[in-house]
Amino acid sequence: MSEHDLSGKTAVVTGASSGIGRAIAEHIGAAGAHVAICGRTQSAMDATKEAIEAAGGSCTTATTDVRDPAQVQALVDQAVADTGRLDVMVNNAGLSYPDPILTADPEGWRAMLETNVLGLLAGCQAAVAAMRACGATGHLVNISSVAALNPASGVYGSTKHAVNTICNTLRQELMDDPIQVVSIMPGAIATNFARNFDPAVLEGVRAMSGVGEDLEVVQGERLPDEVLTGAQAALSDVLAGPDDVADAVMYAITRPPSVHIAELVVRPNRDLQL
Ligand SMILES: NC(=O)c1ccc[n+]([C@@H]2O[C@H](COP(=O)([O-])OP(=O)(O)OC[C@H]3O[C@@H](n4cnc5c(N)ncnc54)[C@H](OP(=O)(O)O)[C@@H]3O)[C@@H](O)[C@H]2O)c1
């Protein structure tokens, strides 16, 4: 049973087929809200839905590519059609291609900008219209990064600087609405975020976990949950867990309406040197 009560509310969480989004969806579901989740991998979303329902929550899934604004709009419309309202929108779907600017494939830049920035903008716009229509005292929760605090954090960091600027601007545009805008900036979290990194990095994560010695680590593919939880347990000083970020989200969205948690940084005690 969650310490928080979100019963009667509806939340949409993008990128909930893995990592931070999955943990946020599970925490919001455990607090009693209906959770509409999206990602591109249906089987992984089914696992999130099963976990939420096993804990007594309610969840629907949609295979959605947030790079297409029409699909984001349809996701929000379906949540409203199913429940009559929208209270929380978590724009979490995101990814990183960490290559140096001078040698990177421009398709990686396009993927990061379209997912991390344009997908989030579409989510914010669709969600505010839905929240206004039902008179919700709502929250837009945008998953940024500590990369937004670093002035030289590459193209990925540029997308997260953009996320923070979008949050600050929306906060002004929503000054007269009962809708708060929360920027969450995680540090290194044990998820599939590193899936597009150098395979040597992924193999390093696998080795840290102490499990999966026979596992073939493939760039672009997910690591099994036990590898991620094992790596986090082995290196908790430099790697936080997705539940730590979900805790911060739950804190931000359960304050009294008079308190606006604008930004939270959630990081492990030490920086991870990859
Ligand atoms: N892990 C970290 O250290 C860290 C630190 C700071 C910030 N963040 C941010 O946290 C957020 C979540 O990342 P994570 O760490 O949880 O990584 P993750 O485990 O790789 O999860 C990313 C999620 O985003 C979804 N996604 C990616 N592209 C999508 C698209 N075009 N349409 C719909 N869904 C899409 C993925 O779904 P599919 O695989 O099904 O496409 C997956 O559910 C991202 O915004 C990331 O930038 C992560």
Ligand as a Chemical Component Dictionary entry (heavy atoms), coordinates in Angstrom:
data_LIG
# 
_chem_comp.id                   LIG 
_chem_comp.type                 NON-POLYMER 
_chem_comp.pdbx_formal_charge   0 
_chem_comp.three_letter_code    LIG 
# 
loop_
_chem_comp_atom.comp_id 
_chem_comp_atom.atom_id 
_chem_comp_atom.alt_atom_id 
_chem_comp_atom.type_symbol 
_chem_comp_atom.charge 
_chem_comp_atom.model_Cartn_x 
_chem_comp_atom.model_Cartn_y 
_chem_comp_atom.model_Cartn_z 
_chem_comp_atom.pdbx_ordinal 
LIG N1  N1  N 0  19.164 6.301  -16.627 1  
LIG C1  C1  C 0  19.806 7.447  -16.429 2  
LIG O1  O1  O 0  20.979 7.450  -15.956 3  
LIG C2  C2  C 0  19.131 8.750  -16.729 4  
LIG C3  C3  C 0  19.714 9.928  -16.213 5  
LIG C4  C4  C 0  19.101 11.146 -16.481 6  
LIG C5  C5  C 0  17.935 11.201 -17.225 7  
LIG N2  N2  N 1  17.393 10.056 -17.728 8  
LIG C6  C6  C 0  16.173 10.171 -18.510 9  
LIG O2  O2  O 0  15.202 9.290  -17.994 10 
LIG C7  C7  C 0  14.247 8.986  -19.025 11 
LIG C8  C8  C 0  13.966 7.498  -19.029 12 
LIG O3  O3  O 0  15.153 6.813  -19.401 13 
LIG P1  P1  P 0  15.607 5.450  -18.683 14 
LIG O4  O4  O 0  16.854 5.741  -17.981 15 
LIG O5  O5  O -1 14.488 4.833  -17.948 16 
LIG O6  O6  O 0  15.993 4.569  -19.978 17 
LIG P2  P2  P 0  15.319 3.249  -20.603 18 
LIG O7  O7  O 0  15.337 2.168  -19.613 19 
LIG O8  O8  O 0  16.033 3.046  -21.896 20 
LIG O9  O9  O 0  13.813 3.678  -20.872 21 
LIG C9  C9  C 0  13.472 4.584  -21.902 22 
LIG C10 C10 C 0  11.994 4.476  -22.198 23 
LIG O10 O10 O 0  11.661 5.415  -23.228 24 
LIG C11 C11 C 0  10.940 4.727  -24.233 25 
LIG N3  N3  N 0  11.096 5.349  -25.532 26 
LIG C12 C12 C 0  12.242 5.668  -26.177 27 
LIG N4  N4  N 0  11.971 6.230  -27.358 28 
LIG C13 C13 C 0  10.604 6.263  -27.471 29 
LIG C14 C14 C 0  9.703  6.721  -28.448 30 
LIG N5  N5  N 0  10.128 7.293  -29.589 31 
LIG N6  N6  N 0  8.374  6.605  -28.228 32 
LIG C15 C15 C 0  7.925  6.033  -27.078 33 
LIG N7  N7  N 0  8.723  5.583  -26.116 34 
LIG C16 C16 C 0  10.054 5.695  -26.310 35 
LIG C17 C17 C 0  11.477 3.316  -24.182 36 
LIG O11 O11 O 0  10.522 2.433  -24.738 37 
LIG P3  P3  P 0  10.855 1.361  -25.895 38 
LIG O12 O12 O 0  12.174 0.738  -25.546 39 
LIG O13 O13 O 0  9.704  0.439  -25.816 40 
LIG O14 O14 O 0  10.913 2.186  -27.128 41 
LIG C18 C18 C 0  11.600 3.101  -22.687 42 
LIG O15 O15 O 0  10.370 2.739  -22.136 43 
LIG C19 C19 C 0  14.836 9.548  -20.325 44 
LIG O16 O16 O 0  14.198 10.770 -20.639 45 
LIG C20 C20 C 0  16.296 9.789  -19.978 46 
LIG O17 O17 O 0  16.861 10.820 -20.757 47 
LIG C21 C21 C 0  17.973 8.837  -17.492 48 
# 
loop_
_chem_comp_bond.comp_id 
_chem_comp_bond.atom_id_1 
_chem_comp_bond.atom_id_2 
_chem_comp_bond.value_order 
_chem_comp_bond.pdbx_ordinal 
LIG N1  C1  SING 1  
LIG C1  O1  DOUB 2  
LIG C1  C2  SING 3  
LIG C2  C3  SING 4  
LIG C2  C21 DOUB 5  
LIG C3  C4  DOUB 6  
LIG C4  C5  SING 7  
LIG C5  N2  DOUB 8  
LIG N2  C6  SING 9  
LIG N2  C21 SING 10 
LIG C6  O2  SING 11 
LIG C6  C20 SING 12 
LIG O2  C7  SING 13 
LIG C7  C8  SING 14 
LIG C7  C19 SING 15 
LIG C8  O3  SING 16 
LIG O3  P1  SING 17 
LIG P1  O4  DOUB 18 
LIG P1  O5  SING 19 
LIG P1  O6  SING 20 
LIG O6  P2  SING 21 
LIG P2  O7  DOUB 22 
LIG P2  O8  SING 23 
LIG P2  O9  SING 24 
LIG O9  C9  SING 25 
LIG C9  C10 SING 26 
LIG C10 O10 SING 27 
LIG C10 C18 SING 28 
LIG O10 C11 SING 29 
LIG C11 N3  SING 30 
LIG C11 C17 SING 31 
LIG N3  C12 SING 32 
LIG N3  C16 SING 33 
LIG C12 N4  DOUB 34 
LIG N4  C13 SING 35 
LIG C13 C14 SING 36 
LIG C13 C16 DOUB 37 
LIG C14 N5  SING 38 
LIG C14 N6  DOUB 39 
LIG N6  C15 SING 40 
LIG C15 N7  DOUB 41 
LIG N7  C16 SING 42 
LIG C17 O11 SING 43 
LIG C17 C18 SING 44 
LIG O11 P3  SING 45 
LIG P3  O12 DOUB 46 
LIG P3  O13 SING 47 
LIG P3  O14 SING 48 
LIG C18 O15 SING 49 
LIG C19 O16 SING 50 
LIG C19 C20 SING 51 
LIG C20 O17 SING 52 
# 
